[in-house]
Each structure stands twice: as structure tokens, then as C-alpha cells.
Amino acid sequence: MDVLALCILLILLCFQWTVAPAAAEISWTYTGLVGQSEWSQYFPDCGGTSQSPVDVVTTQTKYDPSLTPLTPLGYDQHGYQPFTLFNNGHTAVIMLPEWMGLSGLPWFFTAVQMHLHWGSGGPSHGGSEHTTNGLSADAELHVVHYNSELYPNMSTAMTQRNGLAVLGILIVTGEETNVAFNNILHYLSRVRHADQRVSIPAFDVQSLLPEDLGRYYRYNGSLTTPPCYQSVIWTLFHERVRISKAQLLKMETILYSSKAAEADRMLLQDNYRETQPLNHRVIFTSFTAESGKELSSGLSLSGRFVCFSSAGEVTAIVIGVMCGCVGLAVIVRFVVKTIRFFTLLRRETVAVNSSTSSWDVLPSTRPAPMPRMDEPHKKQEVDLSMTSEGEKKEEPSLPPQTEP
């Protein structure tokens, strides 16, 4: 019985040894026989509970004041050593020199490489891996670093917790050409097929990043391609980067996922993974809702991109404009009335100065004097008294009548 059990155990071990290398060497794709839905069958970590990318629901993020701005180190110190650009059949990868790094995290991270993800339908058809409120941008750039404080190299770090740090930059389209991205796009024609590589002139990598590195989303996740190790500290910048429509079209149509020797050429398109469940993870933000309301000027986002202006904000703006208009109308009315008053007053003053009596110009508010009916009678009595018996008595004069 023990011999039988030992034989079964040996058979299982032999089966595992033969299957494991096959799984490790299997060729995965975004669609097809070994597409995204089948990744977890061949790469167990792809079915984990902390996978990337994710949808960032802005109303469910949590502000963390301890998240400080990130500082790229050596990104602009490219020197004379060229970069290596190659097509790995899944994306275009640019290898980065080891003197480039990233500070602003709990550990120091050394740069390794950067690559792109895009769609196939041009602007407004999606292509980024991360989404915001269920909506995406047209493409996405990832800059990959490994934890060089804790681990000796990329191969070891990528399998360990907090081993990698990846910067995510969402890309949108506009009318103007992004000169910095031409440092990559101009050389894609030299690596059109899988496994092709070429040396390209070094350039300032920081020119590819958004200007504002202080506002971002932070969460713990994974690689977005097999083997999907859950070892990544993700930083997704709030500010988008813009490229022209022609640049996006070149990115989507120039590369092949097939090798040069293969007869059937397959365009390298839609190389983005669908968003994964958060599974009770928390996405932190380095900025408050108030400081993050404004977006990059003139964003032209895809069909899956979100408009950050809520109904409440629009209502507040409308009310503010209405109050401003009412206040302006009150001020104008007051100014007009004041001008009219001083104009009338000036006219009246001129008229008064040019007349001998103010009562000739200004309407009198005094009531008309009442007729004095007793004056004829009194006058008659005075006349009679003056003719009687030759006595000339003087009648006491009446006091002068005053105006009411």
C-alpha cells in the first residue's frame, strides 16, 4: 500500500514539473484563446482580490493628508546614453536607466521601464486601463519602478508586497501636438513587429508627466498583465496629459502583435485590461474635493471619461450669476437716479441765480391768502370818523399781515 501511494505521489510531482513550465511559457493575449477571462487559469494571481486596473469612483475615495507630492529623480538627466525601445507583442516598452528614481513614497524606488496602453477606435472610444467614475481616457502611460531599498532587483521585487511602484498617467486628445511624446512615437515604425528593438535618443522623461504631481489617487494593486503579481503601489495622477489626434492614431495603427516572420499580421490594438473589483480596498487621494474640482484646460475625454461638474455645482454657479446680475442692476439703478437728482439740482440752481426772486422760479408751496372780507367795512368806518364833528382821530393801524 505504501509503495502504491509513493508511486502516485511521484506521478503527481512529475505532472506538476511538466505542467508548470508550460504555464509559465504560455503566450497570453488580451482576446482569444488565452484572453483576459482565461488569465487566472494559467496565472493564479490574476484571480486575486487586489487586482488592477480599477475604476476610481471619486465619491468613494478617502482624503489622506499624509500623501505628499511625488518627486522624480534623474528623469531629466538622460545624458548621452540612448534608451532601448522594443515591441514585446503586447505594448511598446522603453527601458529606463538605473539612475532614475522616485521619492515621496515610504521607500526609494528605482526606475525600470515605461510602456503604453491604447484602444483602436481613435478619440472617444477608450483605451486607458484605469477609469474614473466608469469612464476612460484615450490611452495610458505607465512608469514602472522597483523597491530598491528592500529588494536587490526587479525580478525579486515584483513578487513581493510593496515591491513595485507604478505611475499611471491618463492621456486625452486635442488639436495640438505633444512634442514630448514624439520622442517615442517617431521611432515606433522601427519596432513594428513583436520582438523587434532599437536604440533611440535619450530624452527628458519628466516631460511626459503632468505638471501637477501633487494631486493623485493611491491604492494597492497588481500588475495589469500576467502574471498579475499583487505587489504594486499605484499612483494615478488626477491631471491628464494631452496628445494630438494624429499621435493617437499613430499609436493605434503602427504596431503589430505578430512577429515579422509570421504570414498573418495582427495589429496591436486594445491592449488594455478591463477594470477589476476593488474588494473592499480603499482608494486614497492626496487632495480634497474642493482642490480637485478644476481639470486641465480644454480636456477632450473619451466616451468613458467623466464630467466632474456635478449638478450641485452647476446650480450654485447659476444662482451666483443671478445674484450678481441683480446686484449689478441695483447698482446701475442707484447710479442713474443719483445722476438724475444732481442734474435736476444743477438746473434749479442755475435758474435761481439768473432770477430776481426765487419765488418766480420755484413753485410756491404756500397756500393762497384768504380774501379779507372786512376791509371795506373798516375803511368806511374810518372815513366816517374822520368827517364827524371835525375831529381828526387817527384809527390805530393794524399790525402787518404775515404770510402763513
Disulfide bonds with the S-S distance in Angstrom:
Cys46-Cys228 2.08
